[in-house]
Amino acid sequence: MFLRSIYLKTLRDHRVGALAWGFGPGVLLLATLTQFEQLVGSAEARAALVAMAQQFSWYEEPIGITRPGGFATFRLGPMLGILPSVWALLAASGTLRGEEARGALDLLLATPRSRARVVWEKLAGLATALVVMALVLGTLVWLAGVTAKAEYGALDAYVFGLNVALTAGTFGAIALLVSQFTSERGTAAGMTGGFLALSFLLHSTGRVSPNVKWVSYLSPLYYAGLTKPLVPEVGINPGAMLVLAAIVVVCAGGAAWLFTRRDLGFGYRLPLLGVLPASGRPAAADGALARYAFSGEWPLRSVYLRSLRTSGQAALWWAGGMAGFAVWMTAIGKQLQENLVAIAASSPLLAAVFSRIAGGAQANALFLGMLVFTFTPLVISAFAVTQAARWAADEEEGRTEMVLASPVPRWRALLARFAAIATVLLGISLAIYLSVAVAAAASGLALEQTHLLAAAFGLVPVALVVACLGAALAGWLRSGSVTGGLILYVVASFFVMFVGPIFNWPKALIRLSIYDVYGSPLAGGWDWAAMSALTTVAGVCLALATYRFRVKDLAR
Amino acid sequence: MAIVDVQGLTKRYGTRRGVEDVTFEVAEGEVFGFLGPNGAGKTTTIRQIMGFLKPNAGRALVAGLDCWRESVAVKRLVGYLPGEMALDPGLTGGQVLEYFGNLRGGVDARYVDELAERFGLDPSRKFRQYSHGNKQKVGLAQAFMHRPRLLVLDEPTTGLDPLNQQEFARLVRETQAEGRTVFLSSHILSEVEDLCDRVAIIREGRLVHAGTLAALKEIQRHVVEIGFAEPVPANGFAALPGVEHAELVDGGRRLRLVVQGDLDPVVKLAGEHRVTRLVSHEPTLEESFLRFYSGDGGPSTGGAAEGAPQEAARVP
């Protein structure tokens, strides 16, 4: 049935993603609401929750958080906007540009269908996948509300799902538009991902700094956040949803318009991006061929250097994003601290809660650790996932085979690749260390430098565990499964670190989370035992990967 | 000593067939053609020779080195062109050649330039911008650039224009003249006939023939039609050695025979009668190949799959 038309085939391509991204966040919300009663059982608990929420006002406005809908929106709202957006932007950038790069679109366009029809059927397929995701998510949100006796109804739950789908669709449409100007899917996805991160920062900046509230208006997440169907005080904002819908229509329509007018396999030239021209390059003058003398470029000298160049280029975006996030958080950290102290002064109970987070290097470390070093381990893990996935994909697509056709031992090819990844991770950690150190010094936030070093460079073993686990999985699994498995592990690790202590899960289970093992080095300093454990796990995974890679058949 | 020595090579992908008990040898300095229909097992065999796949049974040796256990040493001797080439799309053709040149070591940059010029390759363009044929030229240049002792080429002229096919043929002949060996998988029979000293044919994972092209012609079948003045009995002809099929038509006055090998017994028996017409059709090389491809290889080729190829493929 799904092979009857381009529309149905596109829907088929994204059916697993749509169901997974509807089901996963829905279950997360269900789990979040099951702990609600436990958290707000007493007046003291409610006061503490409100106070804690104030610390995270940069993350989400704490409105009605003592009721299930408000609590769920506060806890998961922004994440439920961002994570499905990552899926949508990857799917959208792969839909035209990805298929073009693979040559799949040539065949499709060789059938008697106009380009416009092909692109509109594909867009309709993507839109339907988003609607499916919204329906699944809405259903689970409604069930969660019934379970927790929340005040919102089925309609609110489905509008919540629709708002998430609209947000994801917005970034998907932007990725689709950007991909008309790039030569590779990855570039479009990376740029849109960067814009997603920037959108989060702009929205947060506007929220915590009323003087520059206008910067929020530049972020699609701001319009997504105006609709909070699970919070009766806020409700549905049709205007904001229309803004998101308008962005989708303009970007997707623009992308379709551009696609129908350009050469297949080429992009539109933007001077700053250095992308492919809109049509084939003219031949060299007089038909003369350029001669190529070996240039001696350093990235071409060995597998390690070539990998360093490839991973390093990708890492620039990630390092820039993480360093920017760290700088921003550090910069606003002091202001947030002062706001909290002012709030605490009005209540003896809150004063007791905040007594640990104001004044002195240790208090700063606790606060900044929460702001910066809760999320950077997750983001650097995501980078490690992309690197492991690339290793698996290189084997599957035959690039590794070409390297191994030269006299390079298999073990050396693998170790050189992962040595390059480790080097790049050190570079990212250094960038984070420098950015936090400089921003803290500039904003007068006192920090223990050795602890900051521990927090920044402690990220390397965390990411290495993910990358090396990916290398080991690649010994048995295809690249798609490697990526899926790693994402599952990373998300589960993060979730377990947050939820495990609340539900009193066994300590041994919680220690399986790499983020729990990473701990709070900004406050506690370098933990040799924890770092040794992470490094050992990474080493074991890499040894297993090397053994397996030496004896396995190369996949194609 | 044979530079390529494949003995009883077997590879299975779970329940799927790969190759089964493949045996052949390639002498140093020859151009060896490796033929077969799509999915017959050519690439599986080649990837085992390259050490990318581990055989379930049997062995593949290159210059006496085991292709799996000593794969790095093997690759020092080999230049390889895969059937489907995947290279970093962000590198230029020149950078691709430089990178693989550095991984191999000892590559003469002037020779690389010469190869690029001979194939009319513009090395300054990104790999992703090349046409299929130009990508193939990059692949050929990287396979030849270190003057390897053995070239393993999987469908090397795919996508090349006729001029570049001729250039490729010249390069292969030069390589052979220097005493180096070419192992060539191809579907282009004229190319095989033009370049190869010996061929092996694989079908459904099994080797069905290995030997010289001349030997292949010797086992060709002739279709013979004899007209007689009077009706003749078919039994005598059907019992002759080499006669695979005998059919009388036109009231016994016309005899159609399919004969493999020597025609002498048929001609002598026909001479005992009054012959009015004799037509013998010898299949072209292409028809012979197609016969092997289609599974109509005849009794002698069936025997070859079971062991005879070792004899036919033995280095003279």
Chai-1 contact restraints between the chains, C-beta under 6 A:
chainA,res_idxA,chainB,res_idxB,connection_type,confidence,min_distance_angstrom,max_distance_angstrom,comment,restraint_id
A,L289,B,D122,contact,1.0,0.0,6.0,A-B,restraint_1
A,A290,B,D122,contact,1.0,0.0,6.0,A-B,restraint_2
A,A290,B,S124,contact,1.0,0.0,6.0,A-B,restraint_3
A,R291,B,D113,contact,1.0,0.0,6.0,A-B,restraint_4
A,Y292,B,G94,contact,1.0,0.0,6.0,A-B,restraint_5
A,Y292,B,P123,contact,1.0,0.0,6.0,A-B,restraint_6
A,F294,B,E98,contact,1.0,0.0,6.0,A-B,restraint_7
A,F294,B,A109,contact,1.0,0.0,6.0,A-B,restraint_8
A,L300,B,Q95,contact,1.0,0.0,6.0,A-B,restraint_9
A,L300,B,E98,contact,1.0,0.0,6.0,A-B,restraint_10
A,L300,B,Y99,contact,1.0,0.0,6.0,A-B,restraint_11
A,L300,B,N102,contact,1.0,0.0,6.0,A-B,restraint_12
A,R301,B,N102,contact,1.0,0.0,6.0,A-B,restraint_13
A,E397,B,A86,contact,1.0,0.0,6.0,A-B,restraint_14
A,G398,B,A86,contact,1.0,0.0,6.0,A-B,restraint_15
A,R399,B,A86,contact,1.0,0.0,6.0,A-B,restraint_16
A,E401,B,F52,contact,1.0,0.0,6.0,A-B,restraint_17
A,A405,B,Y80,contact,1.0,0.0,6.0,A-B,restraint_18
A,S406,B,F100,contact,1.0,0.0,6.0,A-B,restraint_19
A,S406,B,L103,contact,1.0,0.0,6.0,A-B,restraint_20
A,S406,B,R104,contact,1.0,0.0,6.0,A-B,restraint_21
A,P407,B,V72,contact,1.0,0.0,6.0,A-B,restraint_22
A,P407,B,K75,contact,1.0,0.0,6.0,A-B,restraint_23
A,P407,B,R76,contact,1.0,0.0,6.0,A-B,restraint_24
A,V408,B,L103,contact,1.0,0.0,6.0,A-B,restraint_25
A,P409,B,V72,contact,1.0,0.0,6.0,A-B,restraint_26
A,D553,B,L53,contact,1.0,0.0,6.0,A-B,restraint_27
A,D553,B,K54,contact,1.0,0.0,6.0,A-B,restraint_28
A,L554,B,F52,contact,1.0,0.0,6.0,A-B,restraint_29
